[in-house]
Amino acid sequence: MTLALRAFTGVAVTLLAATLAAAQPAEIPRIGVLRAGAPPDPSIEAFRQGLRELGYVEGQTVVFEYRWAEGKPERLPDLAAELVRLKVHIIVTGGQQATQAAMSATSSVPIVTGASGSTAAGQGGSLARPGGNVTGLTLVNVELSAKGRAAPGGPPPGLARRRSPEPDQSVFRARME
C-alpha cells in the first residue's frame, strides 16, 4: 500500500469512527461511496480493510452504499443526490469531480475525500482554516510547504531554497492566509 493510500485510509477510518460513534445506537451506520471510476478500487478496498480491523463487519455492523460513475462524470451529481436521499451517515469520495458532486448534493452529511488538490479547488476550506462538511487528505505540496513555513522554527533546512515547479502559486498561498 502506498504512503498516500495508507494516509487516506487512516484519515477516512478515523473520521468515520468518530461519525459512527455519534450515530443512533439501534441504527446500522451507512457509508456512501461515490467514485468516478468503476470497481475494483484499491483505496476503497483498503478503507474496507481498515474498518474490518476496527471490528466493523460489512452487512452486519456497517452498510456500504456504492455508487460508481463508471467513467461518466456527468452521472456524479445524480449519484451523489441518491446517496443523500438514502440518508448515509458519511460520504467517501475520491477525485475532485466526485467531491464537488457530493458538496453540491449536501452541506450537512460529512464528506471524506482523498482528492488531490481538494482545498486548492475550493473544497473544504484550507489547511490553515478547514471548514464546511468536507475533510480528508490533500496531496498539494505547495500547501504543505507553506504550512511548514508557518511552523515554529520554520521549514526544514534547505526547503526555503527550493523552487516550486508551478510558476504561479498565488492561488495556493492565498488559501494559507
C-alpha distance (Angstrom), angle and dihedral (degrees) to the residues before:
residue distance angle dihedral
M1 . . .
T2 3.79 . .
L3 3.79 121.1 .
A4 3.82 92.2 -112.4
L5 3.80 91.7 49.5
R6 3.81 91.1 47.4
A7 3.81 90.9 49.0
F8 3.82 92.8 48.3
T9 3.79 91.3 48.4
G10 3.80 91.8 49.6
V11 3.80 93.2 48.6
A12 3.80 93.6 45.1
V13 3.81 94.9 46.5
T14 3.81 92.3 47.0
L15 3.80 93.3 49.2
L16 3.75 91.7 44.3
A17 3.80 92.6 51.3
A18 3.82 89.6 54.3
T19 3.80 91.7 47.5
L20 3.79 93.6 46.5
A21 3.80 91.2 49.7
A22 3.81 87.6 61.5
A23 3.83 92.9 51.2
Q24 3.79 119.3 105.5
P25 3.84 109.8 -83.8
A26 3.82 95.7 -125.3
E27 3.78 91.8 46.8
I28 3.80 123.0 90.6
P29 3.82 108.1 -133.2
R30 3.81 114.9 -113.0
I31 3.79 119.4 -149.7
G32 3.78 118.3 -162.2
V33 3.79 115.3 -150.4
L34 3.81 115.7 -162.9
R35 3.79 117.8 -174.9
A36 3.81 133.8 166.2
G37 3.80 92.6 -145.2
A38 3.78 134.5 52.1
P39 3.79 133.5 -97.0
P40 2.96 139.3 -53.6
D41 3.81 97.5 61.5
P42 3.84 118.0 174.3
S43 3.81 94.0 -151.9
I44 3.81 92.3 53.1
E45 3.81 90.5 46.7
A46 3.83 89.7 51.8
F47 3.81 89.9 47.7
R48 3.81 91.3 51.8
Q49 3.81 90.3 48.0
G50 3.80 90.4 51.8
L51 3.79 90.2 53.1
R52 3.82 91.4 48.2
E53 3.80 88.5 53.6
L54 3.82 88.1 55.0
G55 3.81 90.6 52.7
Y56 3.80 100.4 -99.5
V57 3.81 111.7 141.0
E58 3.78 115.5 -158.5
G59 3.79 110.7 -119.9
Q60 3.81 92.9 13.5
T61 3.80 110.7 52.0
V62 3.81 98.6 8.6
V63 3.81 134.5 25.8
F64 3.80 124.3 -150.3
E65 3.79 121.3 -152.0
Y66 3.81 106.2 -163.0
R67 3.78 121.3 -161.7
W68 3.80 116.9 -179.2
A69 3.82 122.2 -174.3
E70 3.83 88.8 -161.1
G71 3.79 93.8 -143.0
K72 3.82 94.5 -44.9
P73 3.82 105.1 110.2
E74 3.81 91.7 -177.6
R75 3.84 86.7 72.2
L76 3.82 93.6 59.5
P77 3.85 98.4 86.3
D78 3.82 92.3 53.4
L79 3.80 92.0 44.8
A80 3.82 91.1 49.7
A81 3.81 91.3 49.4
E82 3.80 89.2 50.3
L83 3.81 90.9 54.5
V84 3.80 90.4 51.2
R85 3.84 90.6 50.0
L86 3.82 88.3 52.5
K87 3.83 87.3 58.1
V88 3.79 96.6 -126.7
H89 3.81 115.1 -175.1
I90 3.80 94.1 -135.2
I91 3.81 137.8 5.6
V92 3.80 120.0 -140.0
T93 3.81 114.1 -159.0
G94 3.75 138.5 173.4
G95 3.76 125.3 -158.1
Q96 3.77 129.9 26.0
Q97 3.80 96.2 -92.1
A98 3.81 94.0 54.9
T99 3.80 91.2 44.2
Q100 3.81 92.0 49.3
A101 3.82 90.7 49.4
A102 3.81 90.9 51.1
M103 3.82 91.2 47.4
S104 3.80 90.3 52.0
A105 3.80 90.9 49.9
T106 3.83 97.5 50.5
S107 3.76 143.7 11.4
S108 3.80 94.6 -174.9
V109 3.82 107.8 47.8
P110 3.82 110.5 83.0
I111 3.81 113.0 -112.9
V112 3.80 120.6 -155.9
T113 3.77 113.9 -165.7
G114 3.74 138.2 -176.6
A115 3.79 91.6 -166.5
S116 3.76 115.3 148.4
G117 3.77 107.4 -122.8
S118 3.81 95.0 5.0
T119 3.80 96.3 149.6
A120 3.79 90.8 44.6
A121 3.80 88.7 58.0
G122 3.82 91.3 54.1
Q123 3.79 95.3 -97.4
G124 3.78 117.2 134.1
G125 3.80 99.9 -1.5
S126 3.80 112.9 -97.7
L127 3.76 139.1 -53.6
A128 3.80 89.3 -102.4
R129 3.82 94.3 47.4
P130 3.80 112.8 17.7
G131 3.75 115.1 -173.0
G132 3.77 146.7 157.2
N133 3.77 123.3 43.9
V134 3.82 97.0 -56.5
T135 3.77 124.4 96.6
G136 3.76 138.1 147.9
L137 3.75 141.2 95.9
T138 3.77 126.7 -28.4
L139 3.77 125.1 -168.7
V140 3.82 98.9 -160.1
N141 3.79 102.8 128.4
V142 3.81 92.9 -165.1
E143 3.80 90.9 65.9
L144 3.76 91.8 47.2
S145 3.78 93.4 49.9
A146 3.80 91.2 46.3
K147 3.81 88.7 50.9
G148 3.81 88.2 50.7
R149 3.81 90.8 56.0
A150 3.81 88.6 56.4
A151 3.81 92.1 52.8
P152 3.81 120.1 101.2
G153 3.77 109.0 -89.0
G154 3.80 92.8 22.6
P155 3.78 127.5 -112.7
P156 3.80 124.2 -25.5
P157 3.83 114.4 -80.4
G158 3.79 112.0 -74.2
L159 3.80 96.0 13.6
A160 3.81 94.7 101.9
R161 3.82 90.0 58.0
R162 3.81 95.1 55.7
R163 3.76 119.0 98.9
S164 3.80 120.7 -136.7
P165 3.81 114.9 -120.1
E166 3.81 89.1 -131.9
P167 3.82 112.1 85.6
D168 3.83 96.4 -149.7
Q169 3.79 117.7 36.8
S170 3.80 97.2 159.9
V171 3.81 92.6 111.2
F172 3.79 91.4 55.1
R173 3.79 95.1 42.5
A174 3.82 90.8 51.2
R175 3.82 88.7 58.1
M176 3.82 89.8 58.9
E177 3.81 94.4 55.5
